[in-house]
Amino acid sequence: MSPFICFATLLSSVVWGVNGINKEEENGRFLTCSITEQHRQDLSNQQLTRIPPDLSPSTQYLDLSNNNITRVNDKDLAALPDLCILELHHNPLEYISPTAFLNNTKLEVLNISYSLLKAIPDLSFPALRVLDVSSNLYGSYALGSSFKNMEFLFSLALGSPYATAINYTDFAPVQNIPLRHLSLGYGEGLQSYESGSFTQIPSLRKVTLIMPFCERVSMFQDILKDLQRTQVESLVLVKFLPRYCNISSDPFKGLKGLRSLKNITFVDTWFNSSVLYMFLQNLYSSPIQVTAFLNITYNEDIEELHLDCDLGKHAIKLKAIILDGILHYQMRYPKFSINVTCYSQLTYMKFSGSGMNISPCNLMSSLPSLEVLDVSNNLLTYNGFWWHGCSYTNIFPALKQLNLSKNRFKKLCFISQKTQQMRALETLDLSSNSIELEGQCSWPSHLTNLILSNNNLGNSVFSYLSPHFRSLDLSKTGISVLTKDMLSSLPNLTHLFLSSNGLQVLPADLWAPSVEVLHVDHNAISVISQDSLKGLPGLKELKAGHEPFSCKCDSYWFVTTLDKRLLPDWPSQYTCSYPPELYGMLLEEYQPGRVACEPWIQAAIAILVTLAVVLLLSLTFYACDGAWYLKMLWVWIRVKRRSSQETERLANASFHYHAFISYSQHDSNWVDKQLAPNMEKAGFSLCIHERDFVPGDWIIDNIINCVESSYKTLFVLSQSFIQSEWCNYELFFAQHRALSIQQDSLVFILLEPIPADSLPRKFMKLRTLLRQQTYLEWPKEERKQQVFWASLKRMLQEGNKHMVMKQAAVGIADLMSDLVID
């Protein structure tokens, strides 16, 4: 949960007044059905002409929007008894059967907006809570008698270009139901409004009017009077004034009489500065606490706007101002003369999407009660926000939360020093900027929440943070590793957000006992082990969905033992990515075998099997006269041992290593991590120049000594090898030795294909050797690599077979003579 969620906690009235524009968010808070991912069906934009007959009976959410459906017949939805939300908007819908929803008794949300219905449906919906019939073609707002029975309906949206009048009896059927939100209009102006119409809905608390009132100011005043009688708390005015509108009288004088109104919002409206002046003058003497301007066009029709108030007459109750999406008609800075004392009670201000690049001097920073400031989505830089041309007298004396996201801020440490002046600041949002890490940051101890998401920062960002941070959002910042040392510098951290980074593993040695919330979703983590979470004893929430999980024994503990109450996105966001045959399977459906994944069970079975085999072999040994065969085996072992000892004595006298490794420095990673560990683990002694060359000796002498002290010389061939001068020397000396002493002492490994014709002239002999001599190629497939290692070991184990056989024959003759004498 982002720290900025506390904005809503600070001013719940702001959420009710503004977020109501988003119907889905508002309506979702009042639904009773809980919809799971597997019970959702999205069939939008499928060019359907009818409702499909093969829908799952367990469907709870059905989206059929943006299709070509013209009818809803009586049996189309009869097989969906659990249907809770139905989206049918943006269809050429003309007819709905009176019995179409008879079996859908759990339906709570129905959206049939943007259709071709010529009448508001008069249907029975016993559980319906949200109904949207806006943007249709009916000619009247009169509601049918069935609305009397919708005792749970709280949100209703109506609108048609042909409905131009509101009559007193239109809303009579809903006067006894708990309807709280009414959205009305299509963007066209009303021709008439019968006084008292809205008083038919006594439970009404929020009204959205989508219509202009340019030439019908008196009608707007009548509506305001009715809203006062119903005690409406929130009013949203969409397209309230068009572009070309001459206001001759004050349209806002009725606001003074609305004692219950707390929030007023303007959306998609043209505002002249003279009209804004009239609104603010009435606002000062009204009970309104929150005012918002969303996507408005501002035009200056007076040279400078003087905004003042008479504090002696009225106690201004305004607590929040929201300006989001402001288009300036004139290409210049607007001129305001504002008395800051008029806004002494202001605690919340949002000034977003306005193109602002310079903060108004001594305005926002001087507001004495301002606790939340949001200037996101502008063109601000650190010079524009802390403008050198301003002489600040008070620097945000009460500010607790500052949102600077989606701007052009760069210098993190400069910002950290400026926050020292904001004595009450607790939360800072710098997401989606161009933050750079340089210098030394100095964060104030009272700043405990920092958001840096959507900045290219990398792993080094942890060196620029404060040990006082309690909440840290580093989502989508290019972090690739998370270590114990990184978290040890943040002892007070309780919330850590690392979503959408490049993390591949959660280390087993993590230690952050204070962390309660950890988000690592949308990374590259394939396994979350029990050891990874042992160092997080206080963890209460782990979000790790959308990861490429391995559905093998590595995930056994996570699937079977981890408390899934820690995972808010379980199970829909957890799917298998490996092995390929399980790709896309939900992790909760993966059932790993306990025997296959529990080592102690495997060990117990192995012991029992071993005991059984030993017993069986013992019985067979006794029954088959194994003593005589054992004696003969002892004879063979003595012969083999004598031969091996003789061979070893000869080898030790001549060679110190099984092989000298010749390779380019660019291939050292493969030699160190693949070749050396595998061969030395098998008992072979390798000579590697980085560790076995004698310090102080000439390099040529070291090469000659190592080649002569090794049974074979092993060349790791690559494009880098043929470019190396020292590799050329090593090949020369090894080739000379092979011609003079031991013909089979050269072993070639190809790390990558090297066409013989592409070799330089100085490698002419190598070109001949590659054509005549067998060599090993390093395979990429893991299965083939096992064959590669076996072949290489066999090549290094080959010795002088004639000498070995001769020694073996002599040994057998001696032993047989001993046996005859005995």
MARLOLO-224434 format. One line per field, with one value per residue (C-alpha): x, y, z. Coordinates in nm, 3 decimals, m for minus. Layout:
<rs>
x: (X	...)
y: (Y	...)
z: (Z	...)
</rs>
This chain:
<rs>
x: (0.000	0.149	0.212	m0.001	m0.310	m0.315	m0.431	m0.777	m0.750	m0.660	m0.955	m1.222	m1.447	m1.203	m1.239	m1.620	m1.631	m1.382	m1.334	m1.704	m1.617	m1.469	m1.783	m1.604	m1.402	m1.698	m1.948	m1.707	m1.710	m2.080	m2.097	m2.151	m2.030	m1.665	m1.545	m1.249	m1.038	m1.160	m1.519	m1.454	m1.522	m1.407	m1.571	m1.544	m1.444	m1.525	m1.773	m2.044	m2.397	m2.563	m2.488	m2.295	m2.499	m2.202	m2.108	m1.991	m2.272	m2.030	m1.966	m1.987	m1.842	m1.934	m1.802	m1.980	m1.903	m1.803	m1.977	m2.270	m2.539	m2.886	m3.110	m3.118	m3.369	m3.541	m3.308	m2.975	m2.865	m3.086	m2.794	m2.595	m2.749	m2.436	m2.398	m2.311	m2.174	m2.282	m2.114	m2.322	m2.228	m2.129	m2.359	m2.638	m2.881	m3.246	m3.449	m3.437	m3.691	m3.904	m3.796	m3.431	m3.296	m3.549	m3.289	m3.016	m3.124	m2.766	m2.711	m2.578	m2.427	m2.580	m2.422	m2.621	m2.499	m2.414	m2.687	m2.998	m3.272	m3.575	m3.712	m3.565	m3.601	m3.880	m3.741	m3.718	m3.375	m3.415	m3.042	m2.937	m2.715	m2.573	m2.764	m2.620	m2.865	m2.696	m2.628	m2.937	m3.222	m3.524	m3.724	m3.811	m3.646	m3.964	m3.887	m4.108	m4.291	m4.036	m3.792	m4.004	m3.881	m3.509	m3.456	m3.075	m3.024	m2.782	m2.638	m2.838	m2.705	m2.946	m2.885	m3.028	m3.005	m3.384	m3.469	m3.469	m3.706	m3.719	m4.070	m4.185	m4.310	m4.013	m3.832	m4.134	m4.077	m3.741	m3.849	m3.855	m3.532	m3.178	m3.062	m2.756	m2.602	m2.781	m2.597	m2.809	m2.756	m2.597	m2.407	m2.704	m2.889	m3.221	m3.522	m3.714	m3.684	m3.992	m3.918	m3.917	m3.819	m3.503	m3.687	m3.856	m3.528	m3.483	m3.186	m2.984	m2.634	m2.447	m2.560	m2.372	m2.517	m2.378	m2.528	m2.449	m2.626	m2.493	m2.830	m3.029	m2.883	m3.225	m3.285	m2.956	m3.066	m3.389	m3.188	m2.962	m3.266	m3.397	m3.055	m3.055	m3.389	m3.251	m2.930	m2.698	m2.334	m2.152	m2.221	m2.038	m2.094	m1.978	m1.963	m2.114	m2.011	m1.923	m1.652	m1.864	m2.077	m2.154	m2.263	m2.474	m2.567	m2.395	m2.468	m2.319	m2.513	m2.726	m2.423	m2.455	m2.783	m2.660	m2.573	m2.526	m2.302	m1.941	m1.790	m1.826	m1.642	m1.622	m1.532	m1.466	m1.566	m1.457	m1.373	m1.326	m1.135	m1.442	m1.654	m1.387	m1.392	m1.771	m1.738	m1.467	m1.650	m1.953	m1.730	m1.589	m1.934	m2.053	m2.006	m1.807	m1.494	m1.363	m1.360	m1.210	m1.145	m1.080	m0.985	m1.086	m0.983	m0.891	m0.929	m0.828	m1.097	m0.980	m0.618	m0.549	m0.762	m0.780	m0.892	m0.965	m1.209	m1.373	m1.268	m1.474	m1.805	m1.746	m1.544	m1.405	m1.441	m1.246	m1.003	m0.908	m0.849	m0.790	m0.682	m0.605	m0.568	m0.563	m0.539	m0.439	m0.612	m0.353	0.008	0.131	0.142	m0.196	m0.194	m0.342	m0.346	m0.434	m0.471	m0.315	m0.512	m0.830	m0.697	m0.573	m0.781	m0.657	m0.501	m0.500	m0.393	m0.345	m0.215	m0.150	m0.136	m0.110	0.230	0.360	0.738	0.776	0.612	0.419	0.631	0.515	0.180	0.175	0.478	0.312	m0.020	m0.017	m0.235	m0.135	m0.055	m0.074	0.064	0.040	0.212	0.257	0.248	0.394	0.721	0.889	1.263	1.445	1.513	1.146	1.010	1.276	1.296	1.590	1.376	1.152	1.225	1.049	0.940	0.775	0.870	0.559	0.518	0.263	0.335	0.340	0.310	0.466	0.403	0.657	0.603	0.597	0.811	1.170	1.360	1.715	1.944	1.837	2.086	1.994	1.630	1.730	1.894	1.591	1.359	1.552	1.361	1.023	1.004	0.688	0.744	0.686	0.624	0.795	0.698	0.966	0.840	0.859	1.127	1.486	1.656	2.037	2.255	2.555	2.704	2.606	2.242	2.132	1.777	1.587	1.496	1.125	1.100	1.005	0.834	1.006	0.876	1.136	0.957	0.994	1.346	1.660	1.861	2.019	2.159	2.361	2.044	2.068	2.379	2.176	1.895	1.821	1.820	1.504	1.293	0.999	0.840	1.041	0.907	1.177	0.951	1.077	1.415	1.650	1.747	1.893	2.007	1.895	2.152	2.171	2.398	2.148	1.874	2.104	2.136	1.757	1.689	1.348	1.205	0.855	0.730	0.951	0.822	1.049	0.798	0.896	1.272	1.529	1.553	1.625	1.651	1.573	1.894	1.880	2.075	1.832	1.777	1.517	1.311	1.111	0.980	0.605	0.516	0.732	0.635	0.859	0.603	0.688	1.054	1.242	1.225	1.162	1.177	1.092	1.242	1.179	1.531	1.462	1.180	1.341	1.512	1.175	1.002	0.767	0.634	0.258	0.218	0.418	0.322	0.515	0.280	0.368	0.698	0.839	0.787	0.952	0.697	0.948	1.056	1.220	0.869	0.741	0.757	0.606	0.310	0.237	0.350	0.360	0.060	m0.126	m0.286	0.042	m0.023	m0.286	m0.267	m0.291	m0.378	m0.460	m0.118	0.094	0.153	0.413	0.673	0.891	0.892	0.737	0.462	0.325	0.351	0.051	m0.079	m0.187	0.063	m0.215	m0.301	0.055	0.071	0.434	0.492	0.609	0.839	1.004	1.057	1.141	1.513	1.468	1.202	1.430	1.717	1.500	1.388	1.747	1.866	1.592	1.662	2.036	1.982	1.759	2.015	2.297	2.097	2.014	2.377	2.496	2.264	2.368	2.737	2.704	2.498	2.730	3.065	3.172	3.484	3.672	3.578	3.682	4.030	4.067	3.953	4.226	4.485	4.359	4.364	4.727	4.825	4.635	4.784	5.140	5.090	4.935	5.215	5.475	5.291	5.259	5.628	5.711	5.461	5.582	5.934	5.845	5.524	5.382	5.046	4.799	4.748	4.863	4.567	4.631	4.353	4.279	4.213	3.868	3.779	3.899	3.541	3.468	3.799	3.750	3.383	3.353	3.679	3.891	3.619	3.501	3.846	4.009	3.706	3.770	4.130	4.320	4.600	4.586	4.848	4.686	4.911	4.724	4.811	5.099	5.344	5.652	5.658	5.966	6.048	6.033	5.696	5.855	6.042	5.718	5.542	5.824	5.843	5.467	5.441	5.728	5.591	5.247	5.138	4.920	4.857	4.491	4.402	4.074	4.010	3.797	3.809	3.988	4.251	4.362	4.399	4.634	5.010	5.091	4.853	5.054	5.374	5.212	5.088	5.435	5.614	5.346	5.357	5.737	5.713	5.450	5.676	5.982	5.850	5.478	5.260	4.921	4.997	4.778	4.406	4.183	3.852	3.640	3.435	3.283	3.293	3.619	3.632	3.981	4.002	3.950	4.266	4.551	4.874	5.063	4.824	4.893	5.000	4.686	4.482	4.649	4.602	4.229	4.187	4.381	4.321	4.003	3.891	3.614	3.340	3.178	2.800	2.538	2.287	2.333	2.268	2.548	2.789	2.800	2.926	3.182	3.329	3.345	3.531	3.782	3.855	3.911	4.161	4.364	4.361	4.520	4.886	5.147	4.931	5.220	5.413	5.109	5.031	5.390	5.405	5.070	5.189	5.500	5.293	5.043	5.326	5.485	5.157	5.061	5.397	5.330	4.991	5.139	5.402	5.134)
y: (0.000	0.329	0.593	0.835	0.629	0.832	1.128	0.972	0.917	1.280	1.412	1.151	1.419	1.476	1.115	1.128	1.456	1.385	1.013	0.980	1.071	0.721	0.509	0.178	0.280	0.435	0.161	m0.115	m0.001	m0.087	m0.430	m0.747	m1.005	m1.110	m1.191	m1.425	m1.427	m1.765	m1.642	m1.345	m1.356	m1.075	m1.102	m0.735	m0.627	m0.969	m0.850	m1.063	m1.024	m1.215	m1.331	m1.662	m1.965	m2.161	m1.935	m2.096	m2.121	m2.000	m1.667	m1.370	m1.095	m1.076	m0.808	m0.797	m0.433	m0.297	m0.566	m0.572	m0.717	m0.577	m0.789	m0.954	m1.235	m1.409	m1.715	m1.551	m1.513	m1.773	m2.014	m1.760	m1.766	m1.619	m1.324	m1.012	m0.758	m0.727	m0.482	m0.435	m0.078	0.036	m0.208	m0.123	m0.262	m0.200	m0.457	m0.622	m0.894	m0.825	m1.168	m1.149	m1.115	m1.330	m1.589	m1.335	m1.259	m1.176	m0.909	m0.593	m0.389	m0.340	m0.107	m0.066	0.285	0.400	0.188	0.250	0.195	0.415	0.369	0.329	m0.047	m0.127	m0.453	m0.636	m0.629	m0.726	m0.697	m0.422	m0.153	0.026	0.096	0.294	0.368	0.688	0.781	0.611	0.740	0.764	1.085	1.114	1.070	0.917	0.599	0.289	0.135	m0.147	0.102	0.101	m0.253	m0.181	m0.138	m0.158	0.081	0.356	0.477	0.561	0.718	0.859	1.057	1.102	1.373	1.354	1.393	1.772	1.816	1.706	1.677	1.662	1.302	1.156	1.034	0.954	0.574	0.603	0.833	0.545	0.367	0.456	0.618	0.828	0.915	1.042	1.120	1.306	1.446	1.386	1.709	1.886	2.167	2.117	2.296	2.289	2.184	2.155	2.288	2.020	1.732	1.643	1.660	1.334	1.163	1.249	1.013	1.184	1.286	1.327	1.471	1.476	1.707	1.659	1.965	2.332	2.618	2.912	3.061	2.897	3.044	3.071	2.699	2.623	2.833	2.630	2.308	2.439	2.518	2.162	2.018	2.214	2.061	1.709	1.793	1.698	1.692	1.661	1.831	1.751	1.983	1.846	2.082	2.350	2.637	2.612	2.816	3.095	3.193	3.543	3.541	3.842	3.737	3.550	3.175	3.082	3.301	3.002	2.830	3.047	2.881	2.521	2.456	2.082	2.108	2.014	1.934	2.091	1.973	2.119	1.885	1.967	2.331	2.664	2.915	3.286	3.464	3.681	3.369	3.223	3.545	3.517	3.155	3.224	3.518	3.294	3.009	3.216	3.256	2.899	2.584	2.416	2.242	2.085	2.232	2.065	2.171	1.877	1.921	2.285	2.561	2.889	3.217	3.556	3.808	4.051	4.163	4.062	3.862	4.008	3.744	3.875	3.791	3.958	3.743	3.957	3.850	3.484	3.198	3.035	2.657	2.562	2.279	2.137	2.273	2.037	2.154	1.861	1.924	2.299	2.430	2.796	2.967	3.245	3.139	3.328	3.300	3.391	3.691	3.652	3.872	3.643	3.709	3.399	3.454	3.362	3.007	2.972	2.654	2.486	2.148	1.982	2.131	1.958	2.154	1.889	1.874	2.250	2.287	2.479	2.519	2.784	2.767	3.085	3.281	3.290	3.132	2.758	2.765	3.017	2.843	2.789	2.474	2.303	1.940	1.781	1.938	1.759	1.933	1.618	1.597	1.942	2.079	2.160	2.130	2.188	2.546	2.599	2.464	2.631	2.938	3.164	3.469	3.401	3.518	3.257	3.376	3.051	2.720	2.497	2.520	2.234	2.030	1.653	1.508	1.644	1.490	1.596	1.298	1.323	1.635	1.703	1.682	1.541	1.603	1.377	1.506	1.868	1.782	1.602	1.919	2.133	1.902	1.998	2.329	2.153	2.080	1.866	1.672	1.298	1.173	1.271	1.136	1.173	0.899	0.930	1.199	1.191	1.143	1.130	0.991	1.206	1.379	1.308	1.315	1.465	1.363	1.504	1.255	1.343	1.233	0.866	0.782	0.814	0.716	0.688	0.453	0.486	0.632	0.472	0.436	0.089	m0.094	0.203	0.386	0.222	0.431	0.753	0.668	0.758	0.514	0.690	0.574	0.355	0.321	0.303	0.259	0.156	m0.007	0.002	0.155	m0.098	m0.285	m0.629	m0.759	m0.732	m0.807	m0.820	m0.514	m0.307	m0.368	m0.334	0.038	0.076	m0.049	0.121	0.008	m0.144	m0.113	m0.197	m0.191	m0.347	m0.433	m0.439	m0.468	m0.729	m0.934	m1.301	m1.431	m1.343	m1.431	m1.674	m1.439	m1.145	m0.989	m0.715	m0.789	m0.466	m0.517	m0.582	m0.531	m0.649	m0.624	m0.807	m0.882	m0.846	m0.946	m1.256	m1.464	m1.832	m1.967	m1.819	m2.047	m2.078	m1.955	m1.632	m1.538	m1.648	m1.311	m1.133	m1.245	m0.944	m0.993	m0.944	m0.897	m1.038	m0.953	m1.177	m1.237	m1.228	m1.411	m1.695	m1.959	m2.299	m2.572	m2.824	m2.933	m2.596	m2.450	m2.733	m2.529	m2.217	m2.411	m2.645	m2.471	m2.090	m1.913	m1.780	m1.507	m1.322	m1.303	m1.043	m1.142	m1.519	m1.729	m1.556	m1.388	m1.696	m1.924	m2.177	m2.082	m2.393	m2.677	m2.600	m2.858	m2.676	m2.325	m2.109	m2.343	m2.174	m2.242	m2.353	m2.632	m2.765	m3.066	m3.171	m3.524	m3.536	m3.832	m3.664	m3.335	m3.442	m3.544	m3.728	m3.955	m4.025	m4.106	m4.346	m4.527	m4.544	m4.705	m4.965	m5.047	m5.067	m5.311	m5.527	m5.534	m5.618	m5.905	m6.036	m6.014	m6.190	m6.482	m6.498	m6.478	m6.773	m6.984	m6.929	m7.011	m6.649	m6.722	m6.872	m6.582	m6.337	m6.493	m6.459	m6.094	m6.034	m6.168	m5.935	m5.635	m5.703	m5.719	m5.397	m5.222	m5.322	m5.200	m4.874	m4.816	m4.868	m4.634	m4.376	m4.393	m4.335	m4.053	m3.882	m3.899	m3.708	m3.508	m3.290	m3.226	m3.419	m3.122	m2.767	m2.542	m2.289	m2.032	m1.666	m1.434	m1.366	m1.734	m1.741	m1.741	m2.074	m2.223	m2.113	m2.210	m2.510	m2.678	m2.653	m2.750	m3.051	m3.193	m3.127	m3.275	m3.592	m3.606	m3.449	m3.205	m2.903	m2.638	m2.294	m1.996	m1.756	m1.967	m2.200	m1.974	m1.907	m1.540	m1.355	m1.601	m1.495	m1.576	m1.784	m1.992	m2.045	m2.164	m2.410	m2.551	m2.598	m2.771	m3.006	m3.081	m3.179	m3.511	m3.332	m2.975	m2.877	m2.584	m2.394	m2.257	m1.952	m1.636	m1.472	m1.751	m1.692	m1.321	m1.382	m1.358	m1.562	m1.838	m1.855	m1.912	m2.186	m2.366	m2.347	m2.507	m2.774	m2.864	m2.894	m3.125	m3.341	m3.396	m3.478	m3.673	m3.762	m3.759	m3.761	m3.486	m3.221	m3.192	m2.932	m2.795	m2.566	m2.324	m2.177	m2.269	m2.159	m2.231	m2.356	m2.123	m1.820	m1.876	m1.621	m1.721	m1.754	m2.042	m2.242	m2.548	m2.527	m2.523	m2.850	m3.006	m2.924	m3.094	m3.408	m3.450	m3.520	m3.241	m3.181	m2.921	m2.759	m2.819	m2.571	m2.841	m2.966	m3.328	m3.326	m3.162	m3.486	m3.673	m3.397	m3.431	m3.811	m3.788	m3.536	m3.743	m4.051	m3.863	m3.753	m4.106	m4.270	m4.357	m4.573	m4.883	m5.102	m5.033	m5.090	m5.427	m5.536	m5.462	m5.630	m5.950	m5.972	m5.918	m6.193	m6.440	m6.372	m6.410	m6.732	m6.885	m6.794	m6.964	m7.284	m7.304	m7.257)
z: (0.000	m0.109	0.160	m0.037	0.046	0.365	0.156	0.169	0.541	0.593	0.395	0.333	0.196	m0.089	m0.197	m0.187	m0.373	m0.651	m0.692	m0.761	m1.119	m1.142	m1.125	m1.099	m0.792	m0.613	m0.691	m0.599	m0.236	m0.199	m0.365	m0.164	m0.416	m0.406	m0.756	m0.814	m1.127	m1.248	m1.239	m1.468	m1.842	m2.068	m2.410	m2.502	m2.854	m3.003	m3.271	m3.110	m3.244	m2.960	m2.607	m2.631	m2.516	m2.375	m2.083	m1.760	m1.501	m1.231	m1.407	m1.171	m1.390	m1.759	m1.995	m2.332	m2.406	m2.747	m2.950	m3.196	m2.968	m3.046	m2.820	m2.478	m2.498	m2.209	m2.198	m2.289	m1.927	m1.758	m1.704	m1.498	m1.148	m0.983	m1.220	m1.019	m1.271	m1.634	m1.873	m2.190	m2.275	m2.626	m2.807	m3.056	m2.800	m2.892	m2.698	m2.354	m2.276	m1.962	m1.827	m1.941	m1.585	m1.403	m1.296	m1.217	m0.863	m0.754	m1.019	m0.849	m1.136	m1.481	m1.737	m2.059	m2.143	m2.495	m2.653	m2.866	m2.607	m2.666	m2.315	m1.968	m1.895	m1.650	m1.515	m1.184	m1.017	m0.650	m0.564	m0.806	m0.659	m0.964	m1.287	m1.579	m1.860	m1.977	m2.341	m2.487	m2.702	m2.470	m2.472	m2.103	m1.763	m1.617	m1.421	m1.431	m1.139	m1.106	m0.952	m0.637	m0.566	m0.609	m0.239	m0.263	m0.556	m0.456	m0.792	m1.104	m1.427	m1.688	m2.004	m2.354	m2.619	m2.657	m2.288	m2.251	m1.955	m1.593	m1.454	m1.094	m1.116	m1.307	m0.996	m0.777	m0.795	m0.614	m0.330	m0.081	m0.177	m0.056	m0.382	m0.293	m0.630	m0.939	m1.265	m1.516	m1.864	m2.201	m2.251	m2.405	m2.230	m2.051	m2.189	m1.862	m1.501	m1.283	m0.939	m0.668	m0.900	m0.707	m0.376	m0.479	m0.384	m0.015	0.032	m0.243	m0.132	m0.458	m0.793	m1.124	m1.389	m1.741	m1.911	m1.978	m1.797	m1.997	m2.086	m1.808	m1.493	m1.330	m1.391	m1.218	m0.922	m0.897	m0.897	m0.620	m0.406	m0.446	m0.367	m0.043	0.053	m0.008	0.181	m0.105	0.005	m0.329	m0.664	m0.990	m1.286	m1.622	m1.923	m1.701	m1.931	m2.302	m2.471	m2.612	m2.317	m2.193	m1.829	m1.743	m1.387	m1.108	m1.157	m0.820	m0.579	m0.481	m0.328	m0.018	0.070	0.039	0.403	0.347	0.038	0.115	m0.225	m0.568	m0.881	m1.231	m1.520	m1.889	m1.846	m1.993	m1.724	m1.785	m1.511	m1.445	m1.389	m1.162	m0.961	m0.909	m0.805	m0.547	m0.396	m0.336	m0.224	0.062	0.216	0.152	0.361	0.081	0.208	m0.115	m0.466	m0.773	m1.133	m1.366	m1.732	m1.759	m2.002	m1.837	m2.025	m1.887	m1.983	m1.715	m1.690	m1.330	m1.092	m0.741	m0.495	m0.149	0.125	0.423	0.714	0.949	0.788	0.711	0.849	0.535	0.556	0.244	0.324	m0.016	m0.367	m0.659	m1.005	m1.234	m1.605	m1.677	m2.033	m2.054	m2.345	m2.347	m2.383	m2.076	m1.702	m1.545	m1.313	m0.966	m0.662	m0.372	m0.001	0.157	0.478	0.288	0.271	0.624	0.677	0.358	0.433	0.088	m0.247	m0.581	m0.880	m1.145	m1.522	m1.570	m1.737	m1.432	m1.433	m1.162	m0.822	m0.726	m0.480	m0.119	m0.207	m0.153	0.074	0.309	0.365	0.741	0.755	0.431	0.506	0.159	m0.160	m0.496	m0.790	m0.998	m1.377	m1.441	m1.581	m1.251	m1.188	m0.861	m0.977	m1.058	m0.731	m0.517	m0.740	m0.658	m0.739	m0.439	m0.086	0.123	0.463	0.572	0.412	0.428	0.806	0.833	0.519	0.582	0.231	m0.089	m0.432	m0.698	m0.931	m1.311	m1.328	m1.428	m1.101	m1.120	m0.822	m0.537	m0.284	m0.356	m0.287	0.034	0.162	0.073	0.266	0.580	0.566	0.574	0.943	0.935	0.610	0.643	0.287	m0.040	m0.385	m0.656	m0.888	m1.268	m1.277	m1.406	m1.070	m1.069	m0.790	m0.708	m0.407	m0.049	0.059	0.389	0.476	0.776	1.044	1.027	0.661	0.688	0.355	0.017	m0.328	m0.607	m0.846	m1.223	m1.209	m1.352	m1.031	m1.009	m0.708	m0.583	m0.472	m0.130	m0.058	m0.086	0.155	0.514	0.807	0.927	0.631	0.727	0.384	0.061	m0.292	m0.540	m0.798	m1.155	m1.070	m1.233	m0.916	m0.998	m0.658	m0.297	m0.029	0.347	0.355	0.156	0.412	0.713	0.636	0.679	1.033	1.067	0.732	0.754	0.394	0.095	m0.264	m0.528	m0.800	m1.170	m1.126	m1.233	m0.912	m0.981	m0.625	m0.264	m0.076	0.213	0.441	0.430	0.771	0.815	1.125	1.105	0.748	0.748	0.381	0.091	m0.277	m0.528	m0.800	m1.171	m1.128	m1.247	m0.927	m0.999	m0.642	m0.302	m0.040	0.330	0.404	0.213	0.450	0.777	0.802	0.780	1.101	1.110	0.754	0.726	0.350	0.059	m0.297	m0.538	m0.831	m1.200	m1.147	m1.366	m1.099	m1.131	m1.065	m0.937	m0.593	m0.534	m0.490	m0.266	0.056	m0.104	m0.245	0.044	0.364	0.329	0.486	0.182	0.393	0.345	m0.030	m0.126	m0.495	m0.442	m0.637	m0.967	m1.012	m0.942	m1.242	m1.355	m1.616	m1.593	m1.695	m2.036	m2.004	m1.697	m1.840	m1.746	m1.474	m1.152	m0.877	m0.643	m0.890	m0.890	m0.656	m0.601	m0.468	m0.110	m0.166	m0.465	m0.280	0.080	0.109	0.439	0.288	m0.006	0.232	0.433	0.119	m0.009	0.318	0.308	m0.055	0.017	0.305	0.088	m0.193	0.048	0.193	m0.153	m0.267	0.049	m0.012	m0.375	m0.279	m0.043	m0.284	m0.581	m0.409	m0.400	m0.188	m0.482	m0.708	m0.438	m0.425	m0.800	m0.775	m0.516	m0.759	m1.034	m0.800	m0.701	m1.065	m1.138	m0.837	m0.926	m1.280	m1.156	m0.909	m1.177	m1.413	m1.139	m1.059	m1.422	m1.448	m1.132	m1.256	m1.571	m1.518	m1.243	m1.412	m1.618	m1.846	m1.906	m1.995	m2.274	m2.312	m2.378	m2.085	m2.234	m2.175	m1.813	m1.681	m1.856	m1.742	m1.379	m1.347	m1.581	m1.683	m1.367	m1.113	m1.317	m1.393	m1.056	m0.881	m1.084	m0.954	m1.242	m1.173	m1.402	m1.466	m1.502	m1.570	m1.339	m1.034	m1.133	m1.317	m1.102	m1.001	m1.127	m1.408	m1.771	m1.926	m2.206	m1.944	m1.751	m2.068	m2.159	m1.802	m1.777	m2.116	m2.034	m1.684	m1.816	m1.964	m2.217	m2.329	m2.351	m2.580	m2.528	m2.877	m2.948	m3.154	m2.861	m2.859	m3.216	m3.144	m2.849	m2.900	m2.587	m2.697	m3.020	m2.820	m2.609	m2.922	m3.076	m2.780	m2.728	m3.098	m3.085	m2.785	m2.955	m3.256	m3.049	m2.748	m2.734	m3.045	m2.865	m2.611	m2.776	m2.689	m2.854	m2.717	m2.935	m2.725	m3.040	m3.411	m3.580	m3.953	m4.038	m4.336	m4.113	m3.906	m3.949	m4.124	m3.795	m3.706	m4.024	m3.823	m3.608	m3.928	m4.032	m3.688	m3.681	m4.019	m3.916	m3.543	m3.348	m3.120	m2.865	m2.911	m2.606	m2.632	m2.506	m2.405	m2.048	m2.150	m2.406	m2.161	m1.957	m2.263	m2.320	m1.969	m1.997	m2.329	m2.195	m1.884	m2.099	m2.316	m2.013	m1.865	m2.174	m2.126	m2.295	m2.341	m2.454	m2.134	m1.917	m2.082	m2.053	m1.681	m1.632	m1.805	m1.590	m1.276	m1.362	m1.438	m1.098	m0.910	m1.090	m0.998	m0.635	m0.650	m0.799	m0.526	m0.258)
</rs>
